[in-house]
């Protein structure tokens, strides 16, 4: 699977969060529930100062087999009351650009990424959804590197 190495500046993400893990039988339901809250639960409208309309799925606070999932948007200034505020740290990332069916393409990409020998830092990995076309989505996945 092809990728490019990019250096990113710090990003601020505001949204909703939950803790889960790859071995959690409810992982899909938990993450799906966050996306539902973002779009059907009115959270998206509560997020102010958005940099753009790209949705972000952020994976951070890795501990053992658990991590924090935050679903939201990048903002230039965090002023949204009652929502989670997380920072994507400045640093080096492996950037994977994928296209296809939103759930299938993203899941397949992650399965391939997990098999790769990347020098991961496990600080912050994230998906940036460049459009909302469920059947032909464009998503960039960023993996934090050491």
N, CA, C and O atoms as CSV, one atom per row, in Angstrom:
chain,resi,resn,atom,element,x,y,z
A,1,UNK,N,N,0.852,-1.179,0.000
A,1,UNK,CA,C,0.000,0.000,0.000
A,1,UNK,C,C,0.896,1.240,0.000
A,1,UNK,O,O,1.775,1.381,0.850
A,2,UNK,N,N,0.663,2.129,-0.957
A,2,UNK,CA,C,1.518,3.307,-1.095
A,2,UNK,C,C,1.129,4.397,-0.097
A,2,UNK,O,O,-0.035,4.554,0.273
A,3,UNK,N,N,2.150,5.137,0.321
A,3,UNK,CA,C,1.921,6.287,1.198
A,3,UNK,C,C,3.038,7.286,0.981
A,3,UNK,O,O,4.063,6.979,0.374
A,4,UNK,N,N,2.817,8.499,1.496
A,4,UNK,CA,C,3.867,9.512,1.463
A,4,UNK,C,C,4.122,9.984,2.885
A,4,UNK,O,O,3.231,9.938,3.734
A,5,UNK,N,N,5.344,10.438,3.138
A,5,UNK,CA,C,5.692,10.993,4.445
A,5,UNK,C,C,5.443,12.496,4.390
A,5,UNK,O,O,5.942,13.189,3.504
A,6,UNK,N,N,4.656,12.993,5.361
A,6,UNK,CA,C,4.347,14.420,5.416
A,6,UNK,C,C,4.643,14.935,6.818
A,6,UNK,O,O,4.586,14.185,7.792
A,7,UNK,N,N,4.957,16.218,6.908
A,7,UNK,CA,C,5.138,16.881,8.196
A,7,UNK,C,C,3.944,17.794,8.407
A,7,UNK,O,O,3.658,18.656,7.576
A,8,UNK,N,N,3.248,17.603,9.521
A,8,UNK,CA,C,2.043,18.375,9.803
A,8,UNK,C,C,2.266,19.345,10.951
A,8,UNK,O,O,3.028,19.073,11.880
A,9,UNK,N,N,1.594,20.466,10.867
A,9,UNK,CA,C,1.528,21.396,11.981
A,9,UNK,C,C,0.441,20.903,12.936
A,9,UNK,O,O,-0.376,20.058,12.571
A,10,UNK,N,N,0.437,21.427,14.145
A,10,UNK,CA,C,-0.576,21.037,15.118
A,10,UNK,C,C,-1.970,21.381,14.602
A,10,UNK,O,O,-2.178,22.424,13.983
A,11,UNK,N,N,-2.910,20.493,14.865
A,11,UNK,CA,C,-4.309,20.720,14.516
A,11,UNK,C,C,-5.136,20.577,15.788
A,11,UNK,O,O,-4.820,19.759,16.652
A,12,UNK,N,N,-6.185,21.368,15.898
A,12,UNK,CA,C,-7.116,21.257,17.019
A,12,UNK,C,C,-8.397,20.630,16.481
A,12,UNK,O,O,-8.955,21.093,15.486
A,13,UNK,N,N,-8.859,19.573,17.148
A,13,UNK,CA,C,-10.081,18.885,16.740
A,13,UNK,C,C,-11.103,19.009,17.863
A,13,UNK,O,O,-10.788,18.782,19.031
A,14,UNK,N,N,-12.327,19.370,17.498
A,14,UNK,CA,C,-13.428,19.462,18.456
A,14,UNK,C,C,-14.514,18.492,18.010
A,14,UNK,O,O,-14.859,18.434,16.829
A,15,UNK,N,N,-15.050,17.730,18.962
A,15,UNK,CA,C,-16.100,16.778,18.618
A,15,UNK,C,C,-16.553,15.985,19.824
A,15,UNK,O,O,-16.583,16.494,20.944
A,16,UNK,N,N,-16.908,14.723,19.584
A,16,UNK,CA,C,-17.365,13.821,20.639
A,16,UNK,C,C,-16.407,12.637,20.706
A,16,UNK,O,O,-15.808,12.255,19.700
A,17,UNK,N,N,-16.264,12.051,21.910
A,17,UNK,CA,C,-15.262,11.004,22.118
A,17,UNK,C,C,-15.807,9.811,22.874
A,17,UNK,O,O,-16.825,9.896,23.561
A,18,UNK,N,N,-15.104,8.695,22.733
A,18,UNK,CA,C,-15.374,7.484,23.502
A,18,UNK,C,C,-14.096,6.651,23.516
A,18,UNK,O,O,-13.240,6.789,22.642
A,19,UNK,N,N,-13.982,5.789,24.516
A,19,UNK,CA,C,-12.839,4.880,24.608
A,19,UNK,C,C,-13.268,3.514,24.081
A,19,UNK,O,O,-14.345,3.020,24.414
A,20,UNK,N,N,-12.418,2.912,23.261
A,20,UNK,CA,C,-12.662,1.567,22.738
A,20,UNK,C,C,-11.320,0.922,22.413
A,20,UNK,O,O,-10.271,1.457,22.771
A,21,UNK,N,N,-11.347,-0.198,21.754
A,21,UNK,CA,C,-10.130,-0.891,21.348
A,21,UNK,C,C,-10.434,-1.860,20.226
A,21,UNK,O,O,-11.591,-2.219,20.006
A,22,UNK,N,N,-9.404,-2.283,19.516
A,22,UNK,CA,C,-9.608,-3.189,18.385
A,22,UNK,C,C,-10.178,-4.537,18.808
A,22,UNK,O,O,-10.813,-5.219,18.003
A,23,UNK,N,N,-9.958,-4.931,20.064
A,23,UNK,CA,C,-10.478,-6.212,20.552
A,23,UNK,C,C,-11.844,-6.076,21.216
A,23,UNK,O,O,-12.412,-7.073,21.662
A,24,UNK,N,N,-12.375,-4.866,21.288
A,24,UNK,CA,C,-13.685,-4.627,21.885
A,24,UNK,C,C,-14.761,-5.097,20.902
A,24,UNK,O,O,-14.818,-4.602,19.776
A,25,UNK,N,N,-15.616,-6.044,21.307
A,25,UNK,CA,C,-16.646,-6.521,20.385
A,25,UNK,C,C,-17.631,-5.423,19.970
A,25,UNK,O,O,-18.319,-5.556,18.958
A,26,UNK,N,N,-17.699,-4.348,20.746
A,26,UNK,CA,C,-18.603,-3.234,20.430
A,26,UNK,C,C,-17.903,-2.076,19.723
A,26,UNK,O,O,-18.493,-1.007,19.566
A,27,UNK,N,N,-16.655,-2.270,19.293
A,27,UNK,CA,C,-15.887,-1.182,18.683
A,27,UNK,C,C,-16.659,-0.516,17.543
A,27,UNK,O,O,-16.790,0.707,17.524
A,28,UNK,N,N,-17.166,-1.295,16.602
A,28,UNK,CA,C,-17.887,-0.733,15.459
A,28,UNK,C,C,-19.103,0.063,15.880
A,28,UNK,O,O,-19.382,1.127,15.328
A,29,UNK,N,N,-19.828,-0.457,16.863
A,29,UNK,CA,C,-21.024,0.217,17.361
A,29,UNK,C,C,-20.646,1.524,18.065
A,29,UNK,O,O,-21.331,2.535,17.911
A,30,UNK,N,N,-19.566,1.501,18.830
A,30,UNK,CA,C,-19.116,2.692,19.561
A,30,UNK,C,C,-18.691,3.786,18.585
A,30,UNK,O,O,-19.125,4.932,18.703
A,31,UNK,N,N,-17.840,3.428,17.619
A,31,UNK,CA,C,-17.363,4.424,16.657
A,31,UNK,C,C,-18.513,4.896,15.771
A,31,UNK,O,O,-18.631,6.090,15.496
A,32,UNK,N,N,-19.355,3.976,15.324
A,32,UNK,CA,C,-20.524,4.353,14.525
A,32,UNK,C,C,-21.448,5.293,15.281
A,32,UNK,O,O,-22.026,6.213,14.702
A,33,UNK,N,N,-21.581,5.054,16.586
A,33,UNK,CA,C,-22.422,5.914,17.421
A,33,UNK,C,C,-21.883,7.335,17.510
A,33,UNK,O,O,-22.654,8.293,17.569
A,34,UNK,N,N,-20.557,7.472,17.521
A,34,UNK,CA,C,-19.961,8.816,17.542
A,34,UNK,C,C,-20.274,9.559,16.248
A,34,UNK,O,O,-20.631,10.737,16.276
A,35,UNK,N,N,-20.141,8.865,15.102
A,35,UNK,CA,C,-20.452,9.508,13.815
A,35,UNK,C,C,-21.927,9.893,13.753
A,35,UNK,O,O,-22.282,10.938,13.207
A,36,UNK,N,N,-22.787,9.039,14.318
A,36,UNK,CA,C,-24.219,9.338,14.343
A,36,UNK,C,C,-24.490,10.586,15.182
A,36,UNK,O,O,-25.272,11.450,14.783
A,37,UNK,N,N,-23.843,10.678,16.343
A,37,UNK,CA,C,-23.996,11.872,17.191
A,37,UNK,C,C,-23.544,13.126,16.454
A,37,UNK,O,O,-24.180,14.176,16.544
A,38,UNK,N,N,-22.433,13.003,15.720
A,38,UNK,CA,C,-21.901,14.158,15.003
A,38,UNK,C,C,-22.915,14.680,14.001
A,38,UNK,O,O,-23.170,15.883,13.947
A,39,UNK,N,N,-23.496,13.791,13.207
A,39,UNK,CA,C,-24.361,14.234,12.119
A,39,UNK,C,C,-25.847,14.233,12.448
A,39,UNK,O,O,-26.538,15.198,12.118
A,40,UNK,N,N,-26.365,13.183,13.088
A,40,UNK,CA,C,-27.792,13.165,13.402
A,40,UNK,C,C,-28.089,13.756,14.777
A,40,UNK,O,O,-29.223,14.142,15.058
A,41,UNK,N,N,-27.082,13.825,15.621
A,41,UNK,CA,C,-27.289,14.309,16.983
A,41,UNK,C,C,-27.090,15.800,17.160
A,41,UNK,O,O,-27.191,16.305,18.278
A,42,UNK,N,N,-26.809,16.516,16.081
A,42,UNK,CA,C,-26.686,17.965,16.154
A,42,UNK,C,C,-25.330,18.481,16.602
A,42,UNK,O,O,-25.151,19.692,16.728
A,43,UNK,N,N,-24.376,17.602,16.844
A,43,UNK,CA,C,-23.054,18.030,17.306
A,43,UNK,C,C,-22.343,18.855,16.235
A,43,UNK,O,O,-21.689,19.850,16.548
A,44,UNK,N,N,-22.470,18.449,14.986
A,44,UNK,CA,C,-21.797,19.147,13.885
A,44,UNK,C,C,-22.138,20.637,13.881
A,44,UNK,O,O,-21.273,21.476,13.633
A,45,UNK,N,N,-23.391,20.958,14.153
A,45,UNK,CA,C,-23.820,22.362,14.167
A,45,UNK,C,C,-23.276,23.124,15.376
A,45,UNK,O,O,-23.181,24.351,15.344
A,46,UNK,N,N,-22.919,22.402,16.439
A,46,UNK,CA,C,-22.401,23.048,17.650
A,46,UNK,C,C,-20.922,23.420,17.533
A,46,UNK,O,O,-20.423,24.231,18.313
A,47,UNK,N,N,-20.225,22.834,16.569
A,47,UNK,CA,C,-18.783,23.079,16.431
A,47,UNK,C,C,-18.572,24.397,15.693
A,47,UNK,O,O,-18.979,24.552,14.542
A,48,UNK,N,N,-17.931,25.340,16.375
A,48,UNK,CA,C,-17.683,26.660,15.790
A,48,UNK,C,C,-16.226,26.774,15.340
A,48,UNK,O,O,-15.376,25.975,15.732
A,49,UNK,N,N,-15.961,27.771,14.521
A,49,UNK,CA,C,-14.597,28.081,14.050
A,49,UNK,C,C,-13.959,26.954,13.237
A,49,UNK,O,O,-12.752,26.729,13.332
A,50,UNK,N,N,-14.761,26.245,12.439
A,50,UNK,CA,C,-14.229,25.156,11.616
A,50,UNK,C,C,-13.254,25.696,10.578
A,50,UNK,O,O,-13.491,26.739,9.970
A,51,UNK,N,N,-12.157,24.975,10.385
A,51,UNK,CA,C,-11.178,25.312,9.350
A,51,UNK,C,C,-11.761,24.973,7.978
A,51,UNK,O,O,-11.550,25.696,7.005
A,52,UNK,N,N,-12.505,23.850,7.917
A,52,UNK,CA,C,-13.166,23.399,6.690
A,52,UNK,C,C,-14.278,22.433,7.101
A,52,UNK,O,O,-14.512,22.234,8.293
A,53,UNK,N,N,-14.949,21.844,6.146
A,53,UNK,CA,C,-16.038,20.912,6.454
A,53,UNK,C,C,-15.583,19.455,6.490
A,53,UNK,O,O,-16.418,18.557,6.605
A,54,UNK,N,N,-14.286,19.206,6.393
A,54,UNK,CA,C,-13.784,17.833,6.419
A,54,UNK,C,C,-13.981,17.235,7.809
A,54,UNK,O,O,-13.547,17.813,8.806
A,55,UNK,N,N,-14.628,16.088,7.871
A,55,UNK,CA,C,-14.794,15.390,9.144
A,55,UNK,C,C,-13.491,14.666,9.483
A,55,UNK,O,O,-12.757,14.226,8.598
A,56,UNK,N,N,-13.225,14.554,10.785
A,56,UNK,CA,C,-12.006,13.885,11.247
A,56,UNK,C,C,-12.374,12.801,12.252
A,56,UNK,O,O,-13.176,13.024,13.159
A,57,UNK,N,N,-11.780,11.634,12.078
A,57,UNK,CA,C,-11.852,10.561,13.057
A,57,UNK,C,C,-10.457,10.403,13.643
A,57,UNK,O,O,-9.547,9.929,12.964
A,58,UNK,N,N,-10.283,10.797,14.905
A,58,UNK,CA,C,-8.970,10.837,15.555
A,58,UNK,C,C,-8.841,9.707,16.572
A,58,UNK,O,O,-9.748,9.461,17.366
A,59,UNK,N,N,-7.706,9.032,16.531
A,59,UNK,CA,C,-7.401,7.951,17.470
A,59,UNK,C,C,-6.177,8.376,18.278
A,59,UNK,O,O,-5.097,8.576,17.722
A,60,UNK,N,N,-6.353,8.514,19.600
A,60,UNK,CA,C,-5.266,9.022,20.443
A,60,UNK,C,C,-5.316,8.350,21.814
A,60,UNK,O,O,-6.130,7.457,22.052
A,61,UNK,N,N,-4.441,8.788,22.702
A,61,UNK,CA,C,-4.388,8.277,24.074
A,61,UNK,C,C,-4.308,6.748,24.095
A,61,UNK,O,O,-5.011,6.087,24.860
A,62,UNK,N,N,-3.441,6.201,23.242
A,62,UNK,CA,C,-3.267,4.746,23.188
A,62,UNK,C,C,-2.735,4.241,24.518
A,62,UNK,O,O,-1.744,4.756,25.036
A,63,UNK,N,N,-3.400,3.226,25.073
A,63,UNK,CA,C,-2.950,2.625,26.321
A,63,UNK,C,C,-3.332,1.151,26.304
A,63,UNK,O,O,-4.514,0.810,26.263
A,64,UNK,N,N,-2.332,0.283,26.335
A,64,UNK,CA,C,-2.540,-1.156,26.179
A,64,UNK,C,C,-3.301,-1.403,24.877
A,64,UNK,O,O,-2.805,-1.061,23.804
A,65,UNK,N,N,-4.485,-1.984,24.954
A,65,UNK,CA,C,-5.245,-2.235,23.724
A,65,UNK,C,C,-6.435,-1.281,23.587
A,65,UNK,O,O,-7.342,-1.531,22.793
A,66,UNK,N,N,-6.431,-0.203,24.349
A,66,UNK,CA,C,-7.518,0.788,24.304
A,66,UNK,C,C,-7.009,2.101,23.732
A,66,UNK,O,O,-5.809,2.375,23.747
A,67,UNK,N,N,-7.929,2.903,23.230
A,67,UNK,CA,C,-7.593,4.237,22.734
A,67,UNK,C,C,-8.836,5.112,22.761
A,67,UNK,O,O,-9.961,4.622,22.858
A,68,UNK,N,N,-8.611,6.408,22.672
A,68,UNK,CA,C,-9.694,7.382,22.639
A,68,UNK,C,C,-10.003,7.703,21.183
A,68,UNK,O,O,-9.106,8.034,20.408
A,69,UNK,N,N,-11.268,7.604,20.821
A,69,UNK,CA,C,-11.719,7.976,19.480
A,69,UNK,C,C,-12.453,9.303,19.605
A,69,UNK,O,O,-13.364,9.439,20.422
A,70,UNK,N,N,-12.056,10.285,18.795
A,70,UNK,CA,C,-12.739,11.577,18.752
A,70,UNK,C,C,-13.194,11.806,17.319
A,70,UNK,O,O,-12.401,11.712,16.383
A,71,UNK,N,N,-14.468,12.105,17.158
A,71,UNK,CA,C,-15.053,12.359,15.845
A,71,UNK,C,C,-15.515,13.806,15.827
A,71,UNK,O,O,-16.299,14.221,16.680
A,72,UNK,N,N,-15.029,14.583,14.850
A,72,UNK,CA,C,-15.404,15.994,14.804
A,72,UNK,C,C,-14.792,16.707,13.625
A,72,UNK,O,O,-14.699,16.165,12.523
A,73,UNK,N,N,-14.370,17.948,13.879
A,73,UNK,CA,C,-13.802,18.801,12.836
A,73,UNK,C,C,-12.579,19.538,13.365
A,73,UNK,O,O,-12.441,19.773,14.566
A,74,UNK,N,N,-11.691,19.898,12.431
A,74,UNK,CA,C,-10.569,20.756,12.781
A,74,UNK,C,C,-11.095,22.174,12.943
A,74,UNK,O,O,-11.905,22.639,12.140
A,75,UNK,N,N,-10.631,22.864,13.989
A,75,UNK,CA,C,-11.034,24.248,14.238
A,75,UNK,C,C,-9.793,25.124,14.372
A,75,UNK,O,O,-8.706,24.638,14.684
A,76,UNK,N,N,-9.972,26.426,14.131
A,76,UNK,CA,C,-8.853,27.351,14.315
A,76,UNK,C,C,-8.783,27.831,15.759
A,76,UNK,O,O,-7.733,28.279,16.219
A,77,UNK,N,N,-9.912,27.735,16.477
A,77,UNK,CA,C,-9.972,28.143,17.878
A,77,UNK,C,C,-11.069,27.321,18.551
A,77,UNK,O,O,-12.199,27.275,18.064
A,78,UNK,N,N,-10.739,26.670,19.674
A,78,UNK,CA,C,-11.697,25.803,20.358
A,78,UNK,C,C,-12.580,26.610,21.297
A,78,UNK,O,O,-12.132,27.060,22.352
A,79,UNK,N,N,-13.832,26.789,20.909
A,79,UNK,CA,C,-14.784,27.543,21.737
A,79,UNK,C,C,-16.118,26.822,21.887
A,79,UNK,O,O,-17.105,27.443,22.281
A,80,UNK,N,N,-16.172,25.553,21.588
A,80,UNK,CA,C,-17.429,24.807,21.625
A,80,UNK,C,C,-17.622,24.185,23.003
A,80,UNK,O,O,-16.917,23.245,23.370
A,81,UNK,N,N,-18.576,24.711,23.762
A,81,UNK,CA,C,-18.851,24.253,25.130
A,81,UNK,C,C,-19.349,22.814,25.149
A,81,UNK,O,O,-20.160,22.416,24.313
A,82,UNK,N,N,-18.858,22.045,26.104
A,82,UNK,CA,C,-19.361,20.703,26.325
A,82,UNK,C,C,-18.867,19.647,25.358
A,82,UNK,O,O,-19.312,18.501,25.422
A,83,UNK,N,N,-17.958,20.003,24.467
A,83,UNK,CA,C,-17.434,19.037,23.505
A,83,UNK,C,C,-15.972,18.714,23.821
A,83,UNK,O,O,-15.298,19.474,24.515
A,84,UNK,N,N,-15.498,17.601,23.315
A,84,UNK,CA,C,-14.109,17.187,23.507
A,84,UNK,C,C,-13.191,18.044,22.642
A,84,UNK,O,O,-13.494,18.311,21.479
A,85,UNK,N,N,-12.080,18.468,23.207
A,85,UNK,CA,C,-11.056,19.213,22.465
A,85,UNK,C,C,-9.775,18.385,22.515
A,85,UNK,O,O,-9.270,18.081,23.596
A,86,UNK,N,N,-9.253,18.024,21.354
A,86,UNK,CA,C,-8.022,17.241,21.269
A,86,UNK,C,C,-7.075,17.915,20.295
A,86,UNK,O,O,-7.504,18.607,19.371
A,87,UNK,N,N,-5.779,17.707,20.510
A,87,UNK,CA,C,-4.770,18.250,19.598
A,87,UNK,C,C,-4.083,17.109,18.860
A,87,UNK,O,O,-3.704,16.096,19.449
A,88,UNK,N,N,-3.936,17.302,17.560
A,88,UNK,CA,C,-3.107,16.418,16.753
A,88,UNK,C,C,-1.728,17.067,16.774
A,88,UNK,O,O,-1.572,18.188,16.291
A,89,UNK,N,N,-0.721,16.381,17.327
A,89,UNK,CA,C,0.579,17.037,17.498
A,89,UNK,C,C,1.332,17.257,16.190
A,89,UNK,O,O,1.175,16.520,15.217
A,90,UNK,N,N,2.154,18.303,16.210
A,90,UNK,CA,C,3.063,18.556,15.098
A,90,UNK,C,C,3.950,17.328,14.944
A,90,UNK,O,O,4.323,16.699,15.934
A,91,UNK,N,N,4.285,16.991,13.721
A,91,UNK,CA,C,5.173,15.855,13.551
A,91,UNK,C,C,5.115,15.223,12.185
A,91,UNK,O,O,4.523,15.749,11.243
A,92,UNK,N,N,5.760,14.061,12.116
A,92,UNK,CA,C,5.889,13.306,10.869
A,92,UNK,C,C,4.797,12.239,10.829
A,92,UNK,O,O,4.566,11.529,11.808
A,93,UNK,N,N,4.130,12.140,9.674
A,93,UNK,CA,C,3.026,11.200,9.497
A,93,UNK,C,C,3.161,10.465,8.167
A,93,UNK,O,O,3.668,11.012,7.187
A,94,UNK,N,N,2.702,9.223,8.152
A,94,UNK,CA,C,2.527,8.492,6.895
A,94,UNK,C,C,1.108,8.801,6.428
A,94,UNK,O,O,0.144,8.577,7.160
A,95,UNK,N,N,0.987,9.315,5.208
A,95,UNK,CA,C,-0.317,9.702,4.664
A,95,UNK,C,C,-0.734,8.706,3.583
A,95,UNK,O,O,-0.041,8.519,2.583
A,96,UNK,N,N,-1.883,8.076,3.810
A,96,UNK,CA,C,-2.468,7.134,2.865
A,96,UNK,C,C,-3.718,7.781,2.272
A,96,UNK,O,O,-4.599,8.202,3.022
A,97,UNK,N,N,-3.816,7.868,0.963
A,97,UNK,CA,C,-4.999,8.427,0.301
A,97,UNK,C,C,-5.800,7.279,-0.291
A,97,UNK,O,O,-5.297,6.500,-1.101
A,98,UNK,N,N,-7.067,7.188,0.132
A,98,UNK,CA,C,-7.908,6.093,-0.345
A,98,UNK,C,C,-9.208,6.632,-0.923
A,98,UNK,O,O,-9.644,7.736,-0.598
A,99,UNK,N,N,-9.808,5.836,-1.778
A,99,UNK,CA,C,-11.101,6.166,-2.379
A,99,UNK,C,C,-11.939,4.904,-2.434
A,99,UNK,O,O,-11.409,3.798,-2.540
A,100,UNK,N,N,-13.258,5.076,-2.363
A,100,UNK,CA,C,-14.156,3.934,-2.485
A,100,UNK,C,C,-15.316,4.030,-1.528
A,100,UNK,O,O,-15.625,5.105,-1.013
A,101,UNK,N,N,-15.962,2.896,-1.288
A,101,UNK,CA,C,-17.088,2.821,-0.357
A,101,UNK,C,C,-16.577,3.195,1.037
A,101,UNK,O,O,-15.580,2.646,1.506
A,102,UNK,N,N,-17.261,4.128,1.690
A,102,UNK,CA,C,-16.745,4.715,2.927
A,102,UNK,C,C,-16.338,3.670,3.967
A,102,UNK,O,O,-15.190,3.667,4.412
A,103,UNK,N,N,-17.236,2.803,4.353
A,103,UNK,CA,C,-16.910,1.827,5.398
A,103,UNK,C,C,-15.913,0.783,4.908
A,103,UNK,O,O,-14.939,0.478,5.597
A,104,UNK,N,N,-16.153,0.239,3.726
A,104,UNK,CA,C,-15.322,-0.852,3.206
A,104,UNK,C,C,-13.893,-0.387,2.919
A,104,UNK,O,O,-12.935,-1.043,3.328
A,105,UNK,N,N,-13.745,0.732,2.223
A,105,UNK,CA,C,-12.412,1.217,1.844
A,105,UNK,C,C,-11.584,1.581,3.071
A,105,UNK,O,O,-10.392,1.279,3.131
A,106,UNK,N,N,-12.211,2.228,4.047
A,106,UNK,CA,C,-11.489,2.629,5.260
A,106,UNK,C,C,-11.080,1.392,6.064
A,106,UNK,O,O,-9.944,1.304,6.530
A,107,UNK,N,N,-11.999,0.441,6.228
A,107,UNK,CA,C,-11.684,-0.782,6.977
A,107,UNK,C,C,-10.561,-1.567,6.298
A,107,UNK,O,O,-9.652,-2.057,6.968
A,108,UNK,N,N,-10.622,-1.685,4.973
A,108,UNK,CA,C,-9.570,-2.400,4.243
A,108,UNK,C,C,-8.221,-1.697,4.383
A,108,UNK,O,O,-7.187,-2.349,4.533
A,109,UNK,N,N,-8.237,-0.373,4.332
A,109,UNK,CA,C,-6.990,0.384,4.477
A,109,UNK,C,C,-6.380,0.152,5.859
A,109,UNK,O,O,-5.179,-0.090,5.972
A,110,UNK,N,N,-7.198,0.223,6.905
A,110,UNK,CA,C,-6.684,-0.004,8.256
A,110,UNK,C,C,-6.114,-1.413,8.397
A,110,UNK,O,O,-5.066,-1.594,9.016
A,111,UNK,N,N,-6.787,-2.405,7.834
A,111,UNK,CA,C,-6.271,-3.780,7.913
A,111,UNK,C,C,-4.893,-3.885,7.275
A,111,UNK,O,O,-4.024,-4.588,7.791
A,112,UNK,N,N,-4.684,-3.199,6.168
A,112,UNK,CA,C,-3.373,-3.206,5.506
A,112,UNK,C,C,-2.340,-2.425,6.322
A,112,UNK,O,O,-1.192,-2.852,6.450
A,113,UNK,N,N,-2.752,-1.281,6.872
A,113,UNK,CA,C,-1.840,-0.456,7.679
A,113,UNK,C,C,-1.349,-1.241,8.894
A,113,UNK,O,O,-0.163,-1.199,9.221
A,114,UNK,N,N,-2.257,-1.958,9.564
A,114,UNK,CA,C,-1.868,-2.738,10.747
A,114,UNK,C,C,-0.826,-3.798,10.413
A,114,UNK,O,O,-0.047,-4.190,11.282
A,115,UNK,N,N,-0.800,-4.264,9.174
A,115,UNK,CA,C,0.161,-5.299,8.761
A,115,UNK,C,C,1.518,-4.714,8.361
A,115,UNK,O,O,2.493,-5.451,8.212
A,116,UNK,N,N,1.580,-3.400,8.188
A,116,UNK,CA,C,2.805,-2.755,7.706
A,116,UNK,C,C,3.812,-2.550,8.833
A,116,UNK,O,O,3.451,-2.454,10.006
A,117,UNK,N,N,5.058,-2.488,8.453
A,117,UNK,CA,C,6.138,-2.269,9.413
A,117,UNK,C,C,6.465,-0.774,9.461
A,117,UNK,O,O,7.523,-0.343,9.002
A,118,UNK,N,N,5.543,0.003,10.021
A,118,UNK,CA,C,5.743,1.450,10.153
A,118,UNK,C,C,6.340,1.740,11.525
A,118,UNK,O,O,6.032,1.045,12.493
A,119,UNK,N,N,7.180,2.749,11.617
A,119,UNK,CA,C,7.775,3.152,12.893
A,119,UNK,C,C,6.805,4.111,13.589
A,119,UNK,O,O,7.042,5.317,13.671
A,120,UNK,N,N,5.705,3.536,14.087
A,120,UNK,CA,C,4.603,4.335,14.638
A,120,UNK,C,C,4.930,4.911,16.012
A,120,UNK,O,O,5.612,4.279,16.819
A,121,UNK,N,N,4.433,6.119,16.264
A,121,UNK,CA,C,4.611,6.736,17.581
A,121,UNK,C,C,3.382,6.523,18.463
A,121,UNK,O,O,3.467,6.664,19.683
A,122,UNK,N,N,2.254,6.187,17.867
A,122,UNK,CA,C,0.990,5.992,18.581
A,122,UNK,C,C,0.569,7.234,19.359
A,122,UNK,O,O,-0.067,7.125,20.407
A,123,UNK,N,N,0.922,8.415,18.847
A,123,UNK,CA,C,0.476,9.660,19.477
A,123,UNK,C,C,-0.918,10.031,19.000
A,123,UNK,O,O,-1.820,10.277,19.801
A,124,UNK,N,N,-1.081,10.066,17.680
A,124,UNK,CA,C,-2.367,10.460,17.107
A,124,UNK,C,C,-2.424,9.973,15.664
A,124,UNK,O,O,-1.614,10.376,14.830
A,125,UNK,N,N,-3.375,9.114,15.383
A,125,UNK,CA,C,-3.635,8.675,14.020
A,125,UNK,C,C,-5.015,9.205,13.671
A,125,UNK,O,O,-5.897,9.252,14.529
A,126,UNK,N,N,-5.210,9.603,12.422
A,126,UNK,CA,C,-6.534,10.133,12.096
A,126,UNK,C,C,-6.903,9.949,10.639
A,126,UNK,O,O,-6.059,9.815,9.753
A,127,UNK,N,N,-8.225,9.951,10.441
A,127,UNK,CA,C,-8.819,9.903,9.109
A,127,UNK,C,C,-9.390,11.281,8.831
A,127,UNK,O,O,-10.040,11.871,9.693
A,128,UNK,N,N,-9.154,11.792,7.645
A,128,UNK,CA,C,-9.728,13.077,7.236
A,128,UNK,C,C,-10.598,12.801,6.008
A,128,UNK,O,O,-10.099,12.433,4.944
A,129,UNK,N,N,-11.907,12.986,6.178
A,129,UNK,CA,C,-12.879,12.695,5.126
A,129,UNK,C,C,-13.042,13.928,4.248
A,129,UNK,O,O,-13.581,14.947,4.680
A,130,UNK,N,N,-12.565,13.822,3.003
A,130,UNK,CA,C,-12.521,14.967,2.097
A,130,UNK,C,C,-13.838,15.204,1.377
A,130,UNK,O,O,-14.033,16.257,0.770
A,131,UNK,N,N,-14.741,14.238,1.438
A,131,UNK,CA,C,-16.094,14.426,0.915
A,131,UNK,C,C,-17.028,13.519,1.702
A,131,UNK,O,O,-16.574,12.727,2.528
A,132,UNK,N,N,-18.317,13.626,1.456
A,132,UNK,CA,C,-19.282,12.826,2.213
A,132,UNK,C,C,-20.034,11.845,1.320
A,132,UNK,O,O,-21.113,11.379,1.687
A,133,UNK,N,N,-19.477,11.528,0.155
A,133,UNK,CA,C,-20.091,10.575,-0.767
A,133,UNK,C,C,-19.833,9.164,-0.241
A,133,UNK,O,O,-18.719,8.652,-0.353
A,134,UNK,N,N,-20.855,8.540,0.327
A,134,UNK,CA,C,-20.707,7.252,1.004
A,134,UNK,C,C,-20.159,6.174,0.077
A,134,UNK,O,O,-19.358,5.342,0.504
A,135,UNK,N,N,-20.580,6.178,-1.187
A,135,UNK,CA,C,-20.162,5.136,-2.126
A,135,UNK,C,C,-18.850,5.441,-2.837
A,135,UNK,O,O,-18.217,4.535,-3.380
A,136,UNK,N,N,-18.435,6.698,-2.840
A,136,UNK,CA,C,-17.183,7.074,-3.505
A,136,UNK,C,C,-16.458,8.132,-2.671
A,136,UNK,O,O,-16.205,9.247,-3.127
A,137,UNK,N,N,-16.133,7.748,-1.443
A,137,UNK,CA,C,-15.505,8.710,-0.539
A,137,UNK,C,C,-14.025,8.878,-0.876
A,137,UNK,O,O,-13.394,8.008,-1.476
A,138,UNK,N,N,-13.505,10.021,-0.470
A,138,UNK,CA,C,-12.070,10.293,-0.550
A,138,UNK,C,C,-11.616,10.572,0.877
A,138,UNK,O,O,-12.099,11.495,1.532
A,139,UNK,N,N,-10.684,9.759,1.337
A,139,UNK,CA,C,-10.231,9.844,2.723
A,139,UNK,C,C,-8.710,9.785,2.754
A,139,UNK,O,O,-8.089,8.977,2.062
A,140,UNK,N,N,-8.123,10.654,3.569
A,140,UNK,CA,C,-6.694,10.570,3.851
A,140,UNK,C,C,-6.546,10.023,5.263
A,140,UNK,O,O,-7.169,10.528,6.197
A,141,UNK,N,N,-5.728,8.997,5.420
A,141,UNK,CA,C,-5.440,8.429,6.734
A,141,UNK,C,C,-4.002,8.794,7.079
A,141,UNK,O,O,-3.081,8.543,6.302
A,142,UNK,N,N,-3.822,9.390,8.257
A,142,UNK,CA,C,-2.504,9.823,8.723
A,142,UNK,C,C,-2.097,8.978,9.930
A,142,UNK,O,O,-2.850,8.858,10.896
A,143,UNK,N,N,-0.910,8.402,9.866
A,143,UNK,CA,C,-0.369,7.582,10.951
A,143,UNK,C,C,0.847,8.305,11.526
A,143,UNK,O,O,1.802,8.587,10.802
A,144,UNK,N,N,0.813,8.608,12.829
A,144,UNK,CA,C,1.931,9.326,13.447
A,144,UNK,C,C,3.159,8.419,13.529
A,144,UNK,O,O,3.079,7.251,13.912
A,145,UNK,N,N,4.293,9.004,13.154
A,145,UNK,CA,C,5.554,8.262,13.114
A,145,UNK,C,C,6.551,8.827,14.118
A,145,UNK,O,O,6.445,9.980,14.536
A,146,UNK,N,N,7.518,8.001,14.496
A,146,UNK,CA,C,8.587,8.448,15.404
A,146,UNK,C,C,9.578,9.300,14.648
A,146,UNK,O,O,10.554,9.775,15.229
